[in-house]
Amino acid sequence: MSIHILVMSNNIYLFHLFCSSRKVEEDEYEDGATNQKWVLAPKTQDTDVTLILNKLLREYDKKLRPDIGIKPTVIDVDIYVNSIGPVSSINMEYQIDIFFAQTWTDSRLRFNSTMKILTLNSNMVGLIWIPDTIFRNSKTAEAHWITTPNQLLRIWNDGKILYTLRLTINAECQLQLHNFPMDEHSCPLIFSSYGYPKEEMIYRWRKNSVEAADQKSWRLYQFDFMGLRNTSEIVKTSAGDYVVMTIYFDLSRRMGYFTIQTYIPCILTVVLSWVSFWIKKDATPARTALGKLLIIPFSDVSTL
């Protein structure tokens, strides 16, 4: 009986000790929670951008141009030329690699925020109205897609939009070869709106609107780049009057290339042919062999 009472006493003591230790831990935790300072995380910027875009696109109709029925949409254009060439005299075309930038204002995309500019990627391009610009003298054109679509879109809080993309274009250039090999050419790059006449869309060149990269990487080969100039004009068609923009790339053929490759070999061949006049007329094999040898350089020159 005494042993049983002793065991019960020990159990009661251990239970009391356990409860006391739990109470101390709870008190310490409550003190720590009371003294701890909680700092609210600021609203992340990506959340702000998402809210702005959702609000802007909620009732936005990308099928309609800005200020439709009120005034024409003005498109300011910049072009940065990465490279030109090669120029094909056979196909009457040249290749050009450019960054093509268009800027306009869409009042429907104005927003109020501490951020002045929204810098977006190509995923946003298909959600807003974009000018229907075409290159009128292009034979083929290709947009760059590696590693992602080479497109840039920026929206300012006042509704101004910048849209830039990289293009490689094979454009038609009618080479006038009457003065070959001392010929000079002006190869155009022509663009305009596909569907909007001047009453609805106007293109303008910005200041210093056409710039060119270092010419060391250009593939002109037989030509020297003399300069460029840009113009704008109104072209009348059956569908309406369109604003047409043109850049002319002035090229001059390198005379030195053809002097070395064509003129000098031909002159030397003709001079060597005169040697046969000093060979005795009785030496028929020698005269014949010399004539055959001189035909070979002419055949090589004709394939250049």
C-alpha positions in Angstrom: 0.0 0.0 0.0 2.8 2.4 0.9 4.6 1.5 -2.4 1.4 2.4 -4.4 1.1 5.7 -2.6 4.7 6.5 -3.3 4.3 5.8 -7.0 1.2 8.0 -7.2 3.1 10.8 -5.5 5.9 10.6 -8.0 3.5 10.7 -10.9 1.8 13.8 -9.5 5.1 15.5 -9.0 6.2 14.7 -12.6 2.9 16.0 -14.0 3.2 19.2 -12.1 6.8 19.7 -13.3 5.8 19.1 -16.9 2.9 21.7 -16.7 5.3 24.2 -15.2 7.8 23.8 -18.0 5.1 24.2 -20.7 3.9 27.4 -19.0 7.4 28.9 -19.0 7.8 28.1 -22.7 4.4 29.7 -23.5 5.3 32.8 -21.5 8.7 33.1 -23.3 6.9 32.7 -26.7 4.4 35.4 -25.8 7.1 37.8 -24.7 9.0 37.1 -28.0 5.9 37.7 -30.1 5.1 40.9 -28.1 8.6 42.4 -28.6 9.0 41.3 -32.3 8.5 44.0 -34.9 6.6 43.0 -38.0 7.4 44.9 -41.3 4.9 44.7 -44.1 6.5 43.9 -47.5 6.0 46.7 -50.1 3.8 46.0 -53.0 6.0 44.4 -55.7 6.4 46.3 -59.0 5.4 43.4 -61.1 2.0 43.4 -59.4 1.6 47.1 -60.2 2.4 46.5 -63.9 -0.1 43.6 -64.0 -2.8 45.8 -62.6 -2.0 48.6 -65.0 -2.1 46.3 -68.0 -5.3 44.6 -66.9 -7.0 47.9 -66.5 -5.7 49.3 -69.9 -6.7 46.2 -71.8 -10.1 45.6 -70.1 -12.1 47.6 -72.7 -9.3 48.0 -75.3 -10.2 47.2 -79.0 -7.0 46.4 -80.9 -9.0 46.4 -84.2 -9.4 50.2 -84.1 -6.6 52.6 -84.6 -6.0 55.5 -82.2 -8.2 58.6 -82.6 -10.3 56.9 -85.3 -12.9 59.3 -86.7 -11.1 62.2 -85.0 -7.7 62.8 -86.7 -5.0 60.8 -88.5 -2.6 58.6 -86.5 0.9 60.0 -86.8 3.7 57.4 -87.0 7.3 58.6 -86.4 9.9 56.3 -87.9 13.5 55.5 -87.1 15.7 53.0 -88.9 19.1 51.6 -87.8 21.0 49.8 -90.6 23.0 46.9 -89.3 24.3 45.9 -92.7 23.8 46.1 -96.5 24.7 43.5 -99.0 25.2 41.5 -101.0 24.0 43.3 -104.1 22.9 41.0 -107.0 23.3 42.4 -110.5 21.6 39.2 -111.8 18.5 39.2 -109.6 18.4 43.0 -109.4 18.1 43.0 -105.6 20.0 43.7 -102.5 19.8 42.5 -98.9 19.5 44.7 -95.9 19.4 44.1 -92.1 17.7 46.8 -90.1 16.1 47.7 -86.8 12.8 49.3 -87.7 11.3 51.6 -85.0 7.8 53.1 -85.0 6.5 55.6 -82.5 2.9 56.8 -82.1 0.4 57.9 -79.4 -2.6 55.9 -78.3 -4.6 57.9 -75.7 -6.4 54.7 -74.7 -3.2 53.4 -73.1 -2.6 56.4 -70.7 -2.1 55.4 -67.1 -1.4 57.0 -63.7 1.5 55.4 -61.8 4.9 56.2 -60.3 6.4 54.3 -63.2 6.8 56.5 -66.3 7.5 53.7 -68.8 6.4 50.1 -69.2 9.0 48.0 -70.9 7.4 44.9 -72.4 8.3 42.0 -74.6 6.8 40.5 -77.7 4.0 38.8 -75.9 2.3 42.2 -75.5 2.5 43.1 -79.2 -0.5 41.1 -80.2 -2.7 42.7 -77.6 -2.6 46.3 -78.9 -3.1 48.1 -82.2 0.1 48.0 -84.4 0.6 50.0 -87.7 0.1 47.8 -90.8 3.4 48.9 -92.3 4.6 47.1 -95.5 7.8 47.3 -97.5 6.6 48.0 -101.0 9.7 46.9 -102.9 10.6 43.8 -100.8 10.8 40.5 -102.6 11.2 38.6 -99.3 11.3 39.7 -95.7 12.1 37.8 -92.5 11.7 38.8 -88.9 14.3 37.5 -86.4 13.0 35.0 -83.9 16.1 33.6 -82.2 16.3 33.1 -79.3 13.1 35.0 -78.8 11.2 37.3 -81.2 13.4 40.4 -81.7 10.6 42.8 -80.8 10.5 45.6 -78.2 7.5 47.4 -76.9 7.4 50.4 -74.6 4.4 52.3 -73.3 4.7 55.7 -71.6 2.2 57.0 -69.1 1.0 59.6 -71.6 0.1 57.0 -74.1 3.2 57.2 -76.3 4.2 53.8 -77.7 7.5 52.6 -79.2 7.5 49.5 -81.2 10.8 48.1 -82.6 11.7 44.9 -84.5 14.6 43.5 -86.4 14.1 42.6 -90.1 16.2 41.2 -92.9 14.8 42.3 -96.3 15.6 41.3 -99.9 14.5 44.5 -101.7 14.3 45.2 -105.4 16.9 47.5 -106.9 16.9 48.1 -110.7 20.6 48.5 -111.5 21.4 50.6 -114.5 24.4 48.9 -116.1 24.9 51.2 -119.1 28.2 52.6 -117.6 29.5 49.3 -116.2 32.0 49.0 -114.5 31.9 52.7 -113.7 28.2 52.7 -112.8 26.5 54.2 -109.7 23.2 53.2 -108.2 20.6 54.4 -105.7 18.9 51.4 -104.2 15.6 52.3 -102.5 13.8 50.8 -99.5 10.2 51.8 -99.7 7.5 51.4 -97.1 4.0 52.7 -96.3 0.7 51.6 -94.7 -1.1 48.7 -96.4 -4.6 49.8 -95.8 -4.7 53.3 -94.2 -4.6 56.3 -96.6 -3.2 59.7 -95.6 -6.5 60.8 -94.1 -6.1 58.1 -91.5 -2.4 57.5 -91.1 0.6 59.8 -91.7 4.3 58.7 -91.5 7.0 61.1 -90.5 10.8 60.9 -90.4 12.2 61.7 -87.0 15.3 63.8 -86.6 18.4 61.7 -87.4 15.9 59.0 -88.3 18.3 56.8 -90.3 21.6 55.7 -88.8 24.1 53.1 -90.0 26.4 50.7 -88.2 30.1 50.3 -88.9 30.6 49.4 -92.6 33.3 46.9 -91.9 30.7 44.1 -91.4 28.8 45.0 -94.6 29.0 42.7 -97.6 29.0 45.1 -100.5 32.1 43.4 -102.1 32.1 45.1 -105.6 30.5 48.4 -104.3 31.4 51.3 -102.1 28.7 52.9 -99.9 28.5 56.6 -100.8 25.7 57.7 -98.4 22.0 57.6 -97.9 19.0 60.0 -98.1 15.4 59.7 -97.1 12.3 61.2 -98.7 8.5 61.1 -98.3 5.8 61.6 -100.8 2.1 61.1 -101.5 1.3 58.3 -103.9 -2.1 58.3 -105.5 -3.7 54.9 -106.1 -7.2 53.6 -106.8 -7.6 52.8 -103.1 -6.7 56.3 -102.0 -3.7 58.6 -101.4 -0.9 57.0 -99.3 2.1 58.5 -97.5 5.1 56.6 -98.9 8.5 56.8 -97.2 11.7 55.9 -99.1 15.4 55.5 -98.1 18.0 55.6 -100.9 21.3 53.9 -100.5 23.8 55.3 -102.9 26.4 52.8 -104.2 29.3 53.1 -106.5 31.0 50.2 -108.2 34.7 49.6 -107.2 36.7 50.3 -110.3 39.8 48.7 -108.8 38.2 45.3 -108.5 37.4 45.1 -112.2 40.8 46.7 -113.2 42.6 43.8 -111.5 40.1 41.1 -112.4 39.2 42.1 -116.0 41.1 44.9 -117.6 44.7 44.0 -116.7 44.3 40.3 -117.8 42.6 41.4 -121.1 45.3 44.0 -121.8 48.1 41.5 -121.1 46.5 38.9 -123.2 46.2 41.2 -126.2 49.9 42.4 -125.8 51.0 38.8 -125.7 49.1 38.0 -128.8 51.3 40.4 -130.7 54.3 38.1 -130.1 53.0 35.8 -132.8 53.8 38.6 -135.4 57.5 38.2 -134.6 57.5 34.4 -134.9 58.5 33.1 -138.3 55.7 32.2 -140.5 57.2 28.8 -141.1 56.9 28.0 -137.4 53.3 27.0 -137.6 53.2 24.8 -134.4 54.6 27.7 -132.3 52.1 30.2 -133.7 49.2 27.7 -133.1 50.3 26.9 -129.6 50.6 30.5 -128.7 47.1 31.2 -130.0 45.6 28.4 -128.0 47.3 29.5 -124.8 45.9 33.0 -125.2 42.4 31.7 -125.5 42.5 30.2 -122.0 42.8 33.6 -120.2 39.9 35.0 -122.2 37.7 32.1 -121.2 38.7 32.6 -117.5 37.9 36.3 -117.7 34.4 35.7 -119.2 33.5 33.6 -116.1 34.3 36.3 -113.6 
